[in-house]
Amino acid sequence: MKTNPYATRIRRLRVGDREIETDQEGYIQNMDDWSEDFAYALAEQEGLTLTDEHWQVIRFIREAFTEHQVQAQVRDMIKHFRPIWGPDRGNNHHLHDLFPNGGPQKQGNRLAGIRRTKGEH
């Protein structure tokens, strides 16, 4: 399923000359509508400036979802990024510093265009 079945209200985010539908929390409605421009527009709306590290996490989240059809878990992100970034940045605390509005599993997934899951609050 590429659309978000848990949306209770639809919002629209202006991305270039298009409007992309999101749910009430900013999760994309149709995952096929995702683009890097969407991530930039949503990040701006959320007061976040995307860095190279943000993009590394966003790409990891998207690739993990494509491969496994489920959201990446934070422990998998740590396991992946610790050898790349080192122990000072490849950890839970740094990932939550990067994504201060819900951590990598909420804000990271929103920016990566991965839909909200039923268990999220």
Backbone as CSV, one residue per row, in Angstrom:
resi,resn,N_x,N_y,N_z,CA_x,CA_y,CA_z,C_x,C_y,C_z
1,MET,0.851,-1.173,0.000,0.000,0.000,0.000,0.892,1.230,0.000
2,LYS,0.651,2.119,-0.928,1.472,3.317,-1.063,0.822,4.543,-0.447
3,THR,-0.432,4.464,-0.048,-1.089,5.607,0.576,-1.220,5.373,2.064
4,ASN,-1.475,6.436,2.787,-1.517,6.395,4.247,-2.950,6.141,4.723
5,PRO,-3.247,4.944,5.211,-4.615,4.644,5.641,-4.966,5.223,7.013
6,TYR,-3.997,5.802,7.719,-4.235,6.273,9.082,-4.472,7.779,9.170
7,ALA,-4.546,8.450,8.034,-4.764,9.900,8.048,-6.180,10.208,8.504
8,THR,-6.286,11.173,9.394,-7.608,11.625,9.821,-7.925,12.998,9.232
9,ARG,-6.879,13.681,8.760,-7.067,14.991,8.131,-5.994,15.154,7.062
10,ILE,-6.353,15.716,5.940,-5.421,15.915,4.838,-4.952,17.363,4.828
11,ARG,-3.634,17.521,4.731,-3.022,18.840,4.543,-2.287,18.820,3.215
12,ARG,-1.960,19.982,2.728,-1.229,20.072,1.470,0.051,20.865,1.680
13,LEU,1.141,20.346,1.123,2.445,20.981,1.216,2.849,21.415,-0.182
14,ARG,3.157,22.683,-0.337,3.574,23.219,-1.629,5.012,22.777,-1.894
15,VAL,5.193,22.065,-3.009,6.507,21.589,-3.434,6.675,22.021,-4.884
16,GLY,7.423,23.104,-5.089,7.553,23.658,-6.431,6.205,24.128,-6.917
17,ASP,5.776,23.609,-8.051,4.472,24.001,-8.608,3.378,22.986,-8.285
18,ARG,3.653,22.056,-7.375,2.677,21.022,-7.000,2.289,21.158,-5.539
19,GLU,1.153,20.594,-5.215,0.742,20.437,-3.823,0.724,18.949,-3.521
20,ILE,1.468,18.556,-2.496,1.563,17.151,-2.091,0.723,16.982,-0.840
21,GLU,-0.122,15.977,-0.842,-0.976,15.716,0.310,-0.209,14.989,1.407
22,THR,-0.421,15.476,2.645,0.123,14.817,3.829,-1.019,14.618,4.815
23,ASP,-0.752,13.825,5.837,-1.745,13.703,6.897,-1.557,14.848,7.886
24,GLN,-2.265,14.789,8.984,-2.254,15.856,9.977,-0.882,16.069,10.618
25,GLU,-0.003,15.067,10.567,1.324,15.185,11.174,2.428,15.447,10.154
26,GLY,2.079,15.488,8.880,3.069,15.744,7.844,3.559,14.508,7.117
27,TYR,3.022,13.330,7.450,3.394,12.122,6.715,2.754,12.165,5.331
28,ILE,3.540,11.847,4.330,3.061,11.896,2.948,1.905,10.917,2.762
29,GLN,0.922,11.326,1.988,-0.221,10.457,1.714,0.127,9.388,0.686
30,ASN,0.702,9.807,-0.422,1.043,8.877,-1.493,2.559,8.819,-1.584
31,MET,3.131,7.683,-1.219,4.581,7.556,-1.182,5.224,7.788,-2.544
32,ASP,4.480,7.582,-3.621,5.019,7.829,-4.961,5.199,9.313,-5.245
33,ASP,4.616,10.187,-4.416,4.764,11.633,-4.588,6.060,12.161,-3.975
34,TRP,6.816,11.315,-3.282,8.018,11.778,-2.601,9.084,12.210,-3.604
35,SER,9.816,13.254,-3.244,10.993,13.706,-3.978,11.909,14.402,-2.980
36,GLU,13.134,14.655,-3.388,14.033,15.406,-2.517,13.457,16.794,-2.245
37,ASP,12.783,17.374,-3.236,12.159,18.686,-3.028,11.088,18.618,-1.941
38,PHE,10.356,17.497,-1.874,9.386,17.306,-0.791,10.103,17.349,0.551
39,ALA,11.218,16.627,0.668,11.966,16.587,1.931,12.439,17.984,2.313
40,TYR,12.944,18.744,1.350,13.381,20.119,1.639,12.212,20.986,2.098
41,ALA,11.067,20.875,1.420,9.899,21.698,1.773,9.382,21.343,3.163
42,LEU,9.294,20.044,3.464,8.816,19.621,4.771,9.808,20.020,5.864
43,ALA,11.099,19.858,5.588,12.118,20.249,6.566,12.014,21.739,6.869
44,GLU,11.818,22.539,5.844,11.672,23.984,6.064,10.454,24.267,6.935
45,GLN,9.348,23.598,6.650,8.135,23.770,7.445,8.375,23.367,8.901
46,GLU,9.210,22.358,9.131,9.488,21.866,10.473,10.675,22.581,11.127
47,GLY,11.236,23.581,10.440,12.328,24.356,11.014,13.657,23.622,11.050
48,LEU,13.878,22.732,10.095,15.083,21.913,10.067,15.861,22.203,8.784
49,THR,17.155,22.419,8.908,18.032,22.576,7.751,18.715,21.244,7.508
50,LEU,18.500,20.679,6.325,19.038,19.352,6.022,20.526,19.430,5.694
51,THR,21.300,18.582,6.380,22.739,18.467,6.167,23.026,17.144,5.459
52,ASP,24.292,16.913,5.168,24.689,15.644,4.564,24.314,14.468,5.463
53,GLU,24.462,14.623,6.776,24.097,13.525,7.681,22.602,13.239,7.627
54,HIS,21.773,14.291,7.553,20.328,14.068,7.400,20.054,13.249,6.149
55,TRP,20.699,13.634,5.041,20.463,12.927,3.789,20.950,11.482,3.857
56,GLN,22.041,11.227,4.565,22.489,9.843,4.718,21.420,9.020,5.431
57,VAL,20.826,9.589,6.472,19.780,8.869,7.212,18.533,8.727,6.346
58,ILE,18.130,9.785,5.666,16.945,9.723,4.804,17.123,8.638,3.744
59,ARG,18.280,8.596,3.114,18.525,7.559,2.090,18.524,6.159,2.710
60,PHE,19.106,6.029,3.907,19.087,4.737,4.596,17.652,4.293,4.860
61,ILE,16.827,5.218,5.361,15.425,4.897,5.658,14.697,4.458,4.397
62,ARG,14.895,5.187,3.309,14.215,4.850,2.050,14.682,3.500,1.509
63,GLU,15.991,3.271,1.541,16.522,1.996,1.033,16.055,0.825,1.893
64,ALA,16.044,1.012,3.205,15.585,-0.055,4.099,14.117,-0.365,3.850
65,PHE,13.311,0.673,3.649,11.894,0.439,3.384,11.705,-0.275,2.041
66,THR,12.442,0.153,1.035,12.339,-0.489,-0.282,12.703,-1.967,-0.189
67,GLU,13.744,-2.256,0.573,14.208,-3.640,0.683,13.310,-4.512,1.547
68,HIS,12.814,-3.968,2.680,12.102,-4.792,3.661,10.609,-4.485,3.790
69,GLN,10.147,-3.378,3.199,8.747,-2.955,3.266,8.267,-2.656,4.683
70,VAL,9.193,-2.326,5.570,8.883,-1.867,6.926,9.832,-0.729,7.266
71,GLN,9.450,0.055,8.252,10.297,1.150,8.698,11.563,0.613,9.338
72,ALA,12.666,1.298,9.074,13.940,0.931,9.711,13.873,1.235,11.204
73,GLN,14.422,0.362,11.995,14.474,0.586,13.436,15.729,1.388,13.773
74,VAL,15.655,2.138,14.859,16.778,2.971,15.272,18.018,2.112,15.508
75,ARG,17.869,0.948,16.100,19.041,0.098,16.357,19.730,-0.310,15.054
76,ASP,18.941,-0.483,13.974,19.545,-0.789,12.674,20.289,0.425,12.125
77,MET,19.752,1.614,12.379,20.435,2.835,11.955,21.758,2.975,12.694
78,ILE,21.741,2.727,13.993,22.967,2.827,14.791,23.992,1.817,14.287
79,LYS,23.551,0.597,14.056,24.455,-0.452,13.567,25.082,-0.056,12.230
80,HIS,24.306,0.618,11.395,24.808,1.056,10.089,25.743,2.258,10.204
81,PHE,25.351,3.272,10.989,26.081,4.539,11.005,27.269,4.574,11.969
82,ARG,27.299,3.736,12.978,28.418,3.770,13.931,29.771,3.553,13.235
83,PRO,29.904,2.562,12.334,31.210,2.407,11.662,31.548,3.585,10.733
84,ILE,30.550,4.254,10.226,30.762,5.373,9.292,31.071,6.661,10.039
85,TRP,30.286,6.949,11.061,30.393,8.220,11.791,31.217,8.124,13.062
86,GLY,31.480,6.921,13.527,32.194,6.747,14.791,31.224,6.704,15.961
87,PRO,31.709,6.281,17.133,30.822,6.103,18.289,30.250,7.412,18.837
88,ASP,30.933,8.538,18.620,30.425,9.809,19.144,29.184,10.303,18.408
89,ARG,29.053,9.922,17.121,27.882,10.375,16.352,27.004,9.205,15.906
90,GLY,27.529,8.015,15.833,26.748,6.856,15.400,26.011,6.240,16.565
91,ASN,25.131,7.054,17.181,24.412,6.567,18.358,23.003,7.159,18.410
92,ASN,22.194,6.654,19.302,20.804,7.067,19.452,20.684,8.566,19.739
93,HIS,21.536,9.070,20.610,21.470,10.485,20.992,21.693,11.396,19.785
94,HIS,22.707,11.098,18.991,22.993,11.936,17.824,21.873,11.854,16.785
95,LEU,21.327,10.663,16.576,20.216,10.539,15.626,19.023,11.378,16.068
96,HIS,18.756,11.416,17.360,17.652,12.236,17.864,18.000,13.722,17.831
97,ASP,19.273,14.061,17.947,19.685,15.460,17.763,19.471,15.898,16.317
98,LEU,19.755,14.996,15.378,19.546,15.318,13.960,18.070,15.548,13.648
99,PHE,17.209,14.753,14.266,15.768,14.801,14.013,15.045,15.106,15.322
100,PRO,15.077,16.370,15.760,14.561,16.721,17.087,13.043,16.666,17.218
101,ASN,12.325,16.593,16.122,10.857,16.560,16.172,10.343,15.139,15.968
102,GLY,10.680,14.253,16.904,10.179,12.886,16.837,11.241,11.850,16.562
103,GLY,12.493,12.261,16.438,13.567,11.303,16.201,13.560,10.785,14.775
104,PRO,14.486,9.871,14.480,14.595,9.375,13.111,13.416,8.517,12.680
105,GLN,12.717,7.889,13.631,11.594,7.050,13.230,10.333,7.857,12.948
106,LYS,10.237,9.057,13.439,9.067,9.885,13.120,9.466,10.979,12.135
107,GLN,10.295,11.926,12.578,10.669,13.008,11.681,11.478,12.478,10.492
108,GLY,12.368,11.549,10.739,13.142,10.965,9.642,12.256,10.286,8.618
109,ASN,11.287,9.522,9.086,10.363,8.854,8.164,9.505,9.855,7.408
110,ARG,9.040,10.907,8.096,8.260,11.933,7.396,9.071,12.527,6.250
111,LEU,10.308,12.901,6.546,11.160,13.519,5.530,11.516,12.538,4.418
112,ALA,11.624,11.271,4.741,11.956,10.241,3.750,10.744,9.793,2.944
113,GLY,9.573,10.312,3.284,8.374,9.943,2.542,7.852,8.566,2.876
114,ILE,8.169,8.082,4.069,7.669,6.787,4.528,6.428,7.052,5.367
115,ARG,5.385,6.339,5.081,4.103,6.623,5.740,4.124,6.270,7.222
116,ARG,3.225,6.880,7.918,3.026,6.638,9.347,2.471,5.236,9.536
117,THR,2.915,4.560,10.598,2.377,3.233,10.888,1.276,3.324,11.929
118,LYS,0.485,2.299,11.982,-0.664,2.282,12.905,-0.237,2.472,14.355
119,GLY,0.916,1.932,14.746,1.346,1.988,16.132,1.894,3.336,16.576
120,GLU,2.159,4.238,15.638,2.707,5.545,16.027,1.631,6.417,16.623
121,HIS,2.007,7.252,17.591,1.070,8.163,18.244,1.245,9.547,17.668
